[in-house]
Amino acid sequence: MRILHTSDWHLGRSFHRESLLAAQAAFVDHLVETVRAEQVDVVAIAGDVYDRALPPVDAVALLDETLARLRSAGARVVLISGNHDSALRLRFGSALFEAAGVHVRTSPDQSWEPVLIDGVAFYGIPYLEPELVRAPWELPDRSHTAAISHAMNRVRADSVRHRASVVLAHCFVTGGQASDSERDISVGGVAHVPLAAFDGVDYVALGHLHGRQRMSETVRYSGSPLAYSFSEADHVKGSWLVTLGSGVEFVPAPVPRPVGRLRGELEELLAAPKYAEVEDHWLQITLTDPIRPKSAMDRLRARFPHALALSFDPVGGAPAAQPARLSGRPEAEVALDFVREVRGEPAAPEEEDLLRQAIEASRVKETMA
């Protein structure tokens, strides 16, 4: 059996206000071509199909078209919800989709109910919000480790009845390398799940982290199909092509527009021939001029029309005030920094606890939306 492992499409996402829908549609074209060329039996989509719980209508239309095209190309589809998806909305029509060969898993209690395809059991473990499953599953604590471990214990108990087993899961496995574009999922400061939690199955298709990663021979992240932050400038995007019992190879995806980072003084960046190769890239540019140049972005865009982000780090001059980094940081840290900034002192311990509870409650509400 041949499985194409992909995840973290984030349909509807923009990149510094630039629409990515056309690039995401190009990835879908590539995915369908790969299914046909490689005779893929199953496409496993490991969560974060959409970028937010209420996706824009053009993103919904693209997913609708994608699922139909994958089925027409001959592949069955197994899809789980991620922490960006609304489990309830993504579940709409799933009973009808099932009959058509598109298997959507968004309910925690479906985690150990396999989708059987040619004798192989596919288990879809959607993003498990610990607060939602702790009581019904009688977990020992409110953590991602407890939630995933419980689901995987049930999966292992069931999988002995089948000749092979594949798990889809959306979580942060210990040792994984994060980028700036993943939303924080930590509970009580802990987001990680040990790799050993996934022992005992033939392949684990992970989602959540945006860089492709091999956690072990049988446990991998496919990463996102496109770069969603400048921290991913060096990533090679694509999908894992898994042949059960034989091997795994990486299938690179097309790059509609690369991302990159430049650093230097303005005049050098505008004149140096070596930067010609990145003139068509989406760019994050840091200027090191001792004095901040006037109209810097306008002048940069004359050469680099797709420059999107500009910051200043003067060399030999007074450091320019820099805004606090927001992307990639836990929401609670950002909020607590704001309290410290406006108040001139940190939040009291009881205020910090209340703030963290409010943020986690908001995340739970979005998951159930």
C-alpha positions in Angstrom: 0.0 0.0 0.0 1.2 3.5 -0.9 0.3 6.4 1.4 0.9 10.1 0.8 1.4 11.8 4.2 0.7 15.6 4.2 -0.5 18.1 6.8 -0.9 21.7 7.9 -2.3 23.1 4.7 -3.8 26.1 6.6 -6.1 26.9 3.7 -7.1 30.6 3.9 -3.9 31.8 5.5 -2.2 34.9 4.3 1.5 35.7 4.6 2.1 39.3 5.8 -1.2 40.2 4.1 -0.3 38.5 0.9 -2.9 35.9 -0.2 -1.6 32.4 -0.4 -4.7 30.8 -2.0 -3.2 30.6 -5.5 0.0 29.0 -4.1 -2.2 26.6 -2.1 -4.1 25.7 -5.2 -0.8 25.0 -7.0 0.1 22.6 -4.2 -3.2 20.8 -4.6 -2.4 20.4 -8.4 0.9 18.9 -7.4 -0.7 16.6 -4.8 -3.2 15.2 -7.4 -0.5 14.7 -10.0 1.6 12.8 -7.4 -1.3 10.6 -6.5 -1.7 9.7 -10.2 2.0 9.3 -11.0 2.9 7.3 -7.9 -0.4 5.3 -7.8 -1.1 6.4 -4.2 -3.8 4.4 -2.4 -4.4 6.7 0.6 -3.8 10.4 1.2 -3.3 11.0 5.0 -4.0 14.6 6.0 -2.8 15.1 9.6 -4.7 18.2 10.7 -4.8 22.0 10.4 -6.6 21.8 7.0 -7.9 25.3 7.6 -6.0 28.2 9.2 -8.9 29.1 11.5 -12.1 27.8 12.9 -14.2 30.0 10.6 -12.4 29.7 7.2 -13.1 32.1 4.3 -15.4 30.8 1.7 -12.7 30.5 -1.0 -10.7 28.2 1.3 -13.8 26.0 1.9 -14.3 25.8 -1.9 -10.7 24.8 -2.4 -11.0 22.0 0.1 -14.2 20.8 -1.5 -12.5 20.7 -4.9 -9.4 19.0 -3.5 -11.2 16.1 -1.9 -13.2 15.5 -5.1 -10.0 15.6 -7.2 -8.1 13.2 -4.9 -10.9 10.7 -5.1 -11.1 11.0 -8.9 -7.3 10.4 -9.0 -7.9 7.1 -7.3 -6.9 7.7 -3.7 -8.9 7.3 -0.5 -8.6 10.1 2.0 -8.2 10.0 5.8 -8.3 13.4 7.4 -8.1 14.6 11.0 -8.7 18.0 12.6 -5.9 20.1 14.0 -5.7 22.8 16.6 -6.6 25.5 14.0 -9.7 23.6 12.8 -13.2 23.7 14.2 -13.8 20.0 14.8 -17.6 20.5 14.6 -17.5 22.4 11.3 -14.9 20.1 9.7 -17.1 17.2 10.6 -20.1 18.4 8.6 -21.1 15.8 6.0 -18.6 13.3 7.3 -21.1 10.4 7.3 -21.8 11.0 3.6 -18.1 11.5 2.8 -17.4 8.1 4.4 -19.4 6.3 1.7 -17.5 8.2 -0.9 -14.1 7.2 0.4 -13.2 10.4 2.4 -12.9 9.6 6.1 -13.0 12.6 8.4 -12.0 12.1 12.0 -12.6 15.0 14.4 -14.1 13.3 17.5 -11.7 12.2 20.2 -13.8 9.0 20.8 -13.2 8.0 17.2 -9.5 7.8 17.7 -9.4 4.1 18.2 -12.1 3.3 15.6 -10.1 2.3 12.5 -10.8 3.1 8.9 -10.1 -0.2 7.2 -8.6 0.1 3.7 -7.4 -3.1 2.0 -6.7 -4.7 5.3 -4.8 -1.8 6.8 -6.2 0.0 9.8 -6.0 3.8 9.8 -6.5 5.5 13.2 -7.3 9.2 13.1 -6.4 10.9 16.4 -7.5 14.5 16.0 -6.0 17.3 18.0 -6.9 16.4 21.6 -7.5 19.4 23.8 -6.6 18.1 27.2 -9.3 20.1 29.0 -12.1 18.4 26.9 -11.0 14.8 27.3 -9.7 14.7 30.8 -13.0 14.0 32.5 -14.7 11.7 30.0 -11.5 9.6 29.6 -10.7 9.8 33.4 -7.1 10.9 32.7 -4.6 11.2 35.6 -3.8 14.8 34.7 -4.6 17.5 32.2 -1.9 17.1 29.7 -1.2 16.3 26.0 0.9 13.3 27.1 -2.1 11.8 29.1 -4.5 12.4 26.3 -2.3 10.9 23.5 -1.2 8.0 25.7 -4.8 7.1 26.4 -5.8 7.2 22.8 -2.7 5.2 21.7 -3.3 2.5 24.3 -6.8 2.0 22.9 -5.3 2.0 19.3 -2.7 -0.6 20.2 -5.3 -2.8 21.8 -7.4 -2.7 18.6 -4.6 -2.9 16.1 -3.6 -6.5 16.9 -6.7 -7.6 14.9 -5.3 -6.1 11.7 -2.3 -6.9 9.5 -0.9 -3.3 9.6 -1.7 -0.1 11.3 -1.3 3.6 10.5 -1.9 6.5 12.9 -2.6 10.1 12.1 -2.1 12.5 15.0 -1.8 16.3 15.5 0.6 17.1 18.4 4.0 18.3 19.4 6.4 15.3 19.9 9.4 15.9 22.2 12.5 16.7 20.2 10.6 18.3 17.3 11.8 21.6 15.9 9.3 24.3 15.9 9.1 27.4 13.6 7.5 30.8 14.2 4.2 29.9 12.5 2.7 27.3 14.7 0.2 28.2 17.3 1.2 27.5 20.9 -0.7 24.5 22.4 1.1 24.2 25.8 -1.0 23.4 28.8 0.5 24.4 32.1 3.7 25.3 30.1 4.0 21.8 28.6 3.1 21.1 25.0 5.2 18.0 24.3 4.3 14.3 24.0 7.1 11.6 24.3 8.0 9.8 21.1 7.5 6.5 22.9 3.7 7.2 23.1 3.5 6.1 19.4 5.3 2.8 19.8 3.6 -0.3 18.3 2.2 0.8 15.0 3.6 0.6 11.5 3.6 4.3 10.6 2.6 7.5 12.4 1.7 10.5 10.2 2.1 13.6 12.4 0.9 17.1 11.9 1.4 20.4 13.8 5.1 21.3 13.2 5.7 23.0 9.9 9.1 21.6 9.1 9.5 18.0 7.7 11.0 15.9 10.4 11.9 12.3 11.0 11.3 11.5 14.7 12.1 7.9 14.0 11.9 5.6 11.0 8.2 5.2 11.5 7.2 8.5 13.1 7.4 11.6 10.9 6.1 15.2 10.4 5.4 16.1 6.8 5.5 19.8 7.6 3.4 22.4 5.8 3.2 22.6 2.0 4.3 26.2 2.0 6.4 28.5 4.2 4.2 30.4 6.6 7.0 32.3 8.3 10.4 33.6 7.5 11.8 31.1 10.0 11.0 28.5 7.4 13.2 30.0 4.7 15.5 27.0 4.7 12.7 24.3 4.8 12.2 21.9 1.9 8.4 21.6 1.6 6.5 18.5 0.4 5.0 15.2 1.5 6.2 11.8 2.6 5.4 8.9 0.2 5.2 5.8 2.4 5.2 2.3 1.0 4.2 0.1 3.9 6.7 -2.6 4.5 9.1 -1.2 2.0 10.3 2.4 2.7 9.6 6.1 2.8 10.7 8.9 0.4 10.1 12.6 0.4 8.3 14.2 -2.5 9.2 17.9 -2.8 6.4 20.4 -3.5 6.5 23.3 -5.9 7.7 26.6 -4.6 5.5 29.4 -6.1 7.6 32.1 -4.4 10.5 31.4 -2.1 11.0 33.3 1.2 14.3 34.7 2.3 16.0 37.0 4.8 18.5 39.8 4.0 20.6 41.8 6.4 22.9 44.8 5.7 23.1 48.5 5.0 20.5 49.9 2.6 22.9 51.1 -0.1 24.7 47.7 -0.2 21.5 45.8 -0.5 20.3 48.0 -3.4 23.6 47.8 -5.3 25.2 44.4 -4.7 24.9 42.0 -7.6 24.8 39.0 -5.3 21.3 39.8 -4.2 19.9 39.5 -7.8 18.9 35.8 -7.1 16.4 36.8 -4.4 14.8 39.7 -6.2 11.6 37.7 -6.7 11.5 36.3 -3.2 9.2 37.3 -0.3 11.7 39.0 1.9 12.3 39.9 5.5 15.0 42.6 5.5 17.0 43.9 8.5 18.8 47.2 7.9 22.0 47.8 9.9 22.6 51.5 8.9 23.8 53.5 11.9 21.1 56.1 11.1 17.7 54.9 9.9 17.4 55.7 6.2 14.4 57.7 5.0 11.7 55.9 2.8 13.6 52.7 3.3 10.8 50.3 2.3 9.9 52.2 -0.8 13.6 52.2 -1.9 13.9 48.5 -1.2 10.8 47.6 -3.1 12.2 49.3 -6.2 14.7 46.4 -6.3 12.8 43.8 -4.2 9.2 44.2 -5.1 8.1 41.4 -2.7 9.8 42.7 0.4 7.2 42.2 3.2 8.9 42.9 6.5 11.4 45.5 7.5 13.3 45.9 10.8 16.3 48.0 12.0 19.3 46.8 13.9 21.8 49.7 13.7 25.5 48.9 13.9 27.6 51.6 15.6 24.6 53.8 16.4 22.0 54.0 19.1 19.9 50.9 19.0 16.4 51.5 17.6 13.5 50.5 19.7 12.2 47.1 18.4 8.7 45.8 18.9 8.5 42.7 21.0 8.5 39.5 19.0 5.0 38.1 18.9 5.0 35.2 16.4 5.8 31.8 17.8 5.4 32.9 21.4 2.7 31.5 23.7 -0.3 33.8 24.0 0.0 34.0 27.7 3.6 35.3 27.5 2.5 38.1 25.0 -0.4 39.1 27.3 1.8 39.1 30.4 4.3 41.3 28.6 1.5 43.7 27.8 0.4 43.9 31.4 4.0 44.6 32.4 4.4 47.3 29.8 1.3 49.2 30.6 1.4 48.8 34.3 5.1 49.1 34.9 5.1 45.9 37.0 4.4 42.2 36.4 1.0 40.6 37.0 0.4 39.2 40.4 0.5 35.3 40.6 -3.3 35.1 40.9 -3.7 37.4 38.0 -1.3 35.3 35.9 -3.3 32.2 36.8 -6.6 33.8 35.8 -5.1 35.1 32.5 -3.8 31.6 31.6 -7.2 30.0 32.4 -8.9 32.6 30.2 -6.6 31.8 27.3 -7.0 28.1 27.6 -10.8 28.5 27.9 -10.8 30.5 24.7 -8.8 27.8 23.0 -11.3 25.1 24.2 -14.2 27.2 23.0 -12.6 27.6 19.5 -12.0 23.9 19.3 -15.7 23.2 20.0 -16.9 26.0 17.7 
